[in-house]
Amino acid sequence: MQVASTLIGQCLSREDARYRAVAQKATAVLGINYHKLRNVMGGISGLVQLSEVEAGHNDELLSNFSEMLSVIRSFDDGSREAMNLYRGEPLHCREGETFLANFVTEHSARRKRVFSLADIDLSFEIPDSVVLPHHDEYIAVLVDQLISNAYDACKGGQGRAVSFSAEQHADTCVIRVEDSGRGIPYAQQRHIFTPFFTTKNKHLGVGLYTLRRYVETWGGRVSVYSVPQNGTTITLHIPL
């Protein structure tokens, strides 16, 4: 699956009809086998979560399990997006509302421990008044992707920091995640929203593509500012 997703991303990033034809065929392979892949990933995810319970307060084990779940989510997201691309299906989102400050605090509790073990400072600045008119199932995807990207960018460095902030204006919520990590090489920046384009061995390259797909479906926009070796800022403008 990793090989197929890498092939798709590399082909879609090229301005050539022949490469895009290869990408379509590879996407079809992933899309057709989506349910089989998801069943396998679901079983593995369940075993990892049970192991987390057994790990108790062993921080090293919990950190490893958290990374494993992150990889599993990436594969699940990747196979689902392959199916959507293969079928040409539009994105349908269930209605709901999410109190962002409470949700992010609860949803990211495990991640804060992982960040701490990696010597990365993770901070949140979200007013209690920020409420998004979308089901928390989709907000979870956005939060996971934003935090995971920042973690990957900072991991292994010294004195790294990630800040997650949100502001609510009259008709828009602005979410901003800044990291002091390694940044994105200029040559890769034009491809970061291409589905299945990735430079990471353990990811399928659908995170930012999926994030932008959600936000644009809601009538919003996503922007990325990055300087190699000097960090990245991802900003989401979500209509209320």
N, C-alpha and C positions, 0 to 999 in steps of 0.2 A: 504494500500500500504506500509506503514511504517513497519507493522508487516511482510508482505511478504518479503520485502527487507532484514530485519534483519534476518529472517529465512534463506534466501539464503546465506547471508554472513557467518553466523555461520556454516552452513553445508559445504560450500566450503572451509572453513578454517580447516576442519577436514580431516585427511587422511583415509577416509573410504568410500567405494563404495556406501554403503547404504545411507549415508548422501548426497553424491553427486547426487544420484538418486532423493532424495527429492528436492534438489536445482534445478535440471533440471525441475521438475514439477512446482515448484513455479515460476521459470523464465518464463515458458510457459504461466502461468496465467497473469503475467505482460506484456509479449510480445504481447499476443493476444489482450489485452485491451489497447494497447499503444495509438491508435488514440483517443479513448474515453477519456482517461486520459489527453491527450495533449489538446484536445478541452476545457475541463474544466479548466485546468491550464492556457490556453491562455486567456479565458474569465476573470478569476480572475486577471491575470497579467494586462490586459487592464484597469480594474477598479482601481487597485492600482496605475497605472501610471497616470490616470486621477486625482486621489486623491492627488498625489504628486503635481500636478499643483495647485490644490486648496489650498494646505498647505502653499504655498508661501515661506516665510522665517522662518517658524516654525521649528527649528532644531530638536526638539524632535520628531515631527511627521515625518519629512523627514528621520530621523534615523530608526524609526519603519517601514516605508514603504520600505526603502532600505533592511532591514532584511527580510521583507516579500517577496520581489522580489528575494532575494538570496535563500530562501527556495523553492520558486516556480521553479526557475531555476534548483535547485537540484532535485526536483521531475521530472521535464521534462527530464533532463539528465538521471535520473535513469530509467524511463520508456522506453526511446529511447534505452539505452544500453541493457535493458532486451529484447527488440525486436530484437536487433542485435544478442545477444547471442542465443536467441530462434531460429532464422533463420540461425544462423551460417554464417552471412554475413561478408565479409571483409570490412575494412574501405576504403571508397573512398573520397578523398579530392579534391576540386576544386583548380585549379591553381590560383595564384595571388602573390602579394608581399605586404609586410607591413613594413612601416617605423616605427620601434618599439618605438622610443622616443616619437614621436608625437601621435602615437596610444595610448600608455599607459597613457600619460598625459591627453588626452581627455577622454579615456574610464574610467579612475579611478577618475575623478573629484568628482563625488558623493561620492565615497568611502572615499576620503580624509576627507570630512566633518564628515562622520560617525566615522572614526578613531579618529578625533579630539575630538568629543563628548565623546568617550570612553577613552580619555586621553592616546591614543596610537600614538606614532610618526611614521608616514609613509613617507619614503624618497625614491627617485628614483635617480639612477646614470646610465644613458643610453646615450651613445654618439649618436649624430644625424646621424652618418654614418652607424649605425646598420640597415640593411634591411634584413628581412626574406623572403625567396621565397615561401611564403604560404599565402593564402587568410586570411584577417583579421577576418573572421568568426571563424576560428580555433584558431587563436592567442587569440581571446577574451575568448575562453574556457580556454586556459592555464592561461591567466592573472587572470581571475575570480577565478579559482581554487587556484592558488598560493596565491592570496591576501586574499581570504576567509579563507583558512586554517590558515594563519598567524593571521588573526583577531580573529578567534575562540580560538587559542592558547593563545593569549595575553589578551583577554577580561576579565575584572574584576581584573586585576593585577595592580600593581603600577610601574610607570616608565618604561612601556613596549615600545619596539621599533621594527619596521619592516623595513628592507631595501630591495629594489628591484634593482638589478644591472645587467648589460649586457656588454659583451665584444665580439668584433668580431675579429676572427683570420683569417688566410688565407682561410680556408675552413669550419670553424665551428663558430657558435655563442654559447657562454656560458651564460646562464641566471641563476642567483642565487638569491634566496629569503631567507633571514635570519630573524628569529624572536627570541625574548628573552622570549618567553612564557614558558608554563609548560612542553614542550617536550612530547615525546611519550614513554610510558612504554616499556621496553625491550621486554616483552612477547607479545606485540602487533605489534612490528615493522616488524616481518616476514609476517604479514597479511595485511599490509596497501595497497598493490596493488591488493588484492583479491576483485573482484567485489561484492558490497553490504555488505562488512564488515565495520561496523561503530560502534563507541561508542558514537555518537551524536544523541540526540533525534529527531532533526529536519532535519537530512540529511539521504540520502539513501546509502552512501558509494560507490559511483561510481566516485567521483572526481579524485582521484589519479589514479585509474584504467584507466579512460578515458584519462587523461593527458599522462600517459605512452603509451597508445595505439596510440595516435596521434604521439608522438615523435618517437616511434619505427617504425611506418609506414614510417616516413621520413628518417629512417636509423640512428636515434640518440639514446640517452640513458638518463635515469633519475636516479639520486642517491639521497638518503636521509640520512642525518646524524643527529641524535638526542640524547640528553642526558636528561633523566627525570629531570624536574625542572630547566633545564638550556638551553632551546631553541632548535630550529630545523633549519636545513639548507637544502633546496631542490635545487638541481642543474640540469639544463637541458643542454645537449650538442646536438645542432641542426645543422646538415650539411647544408651548403649553396650551 
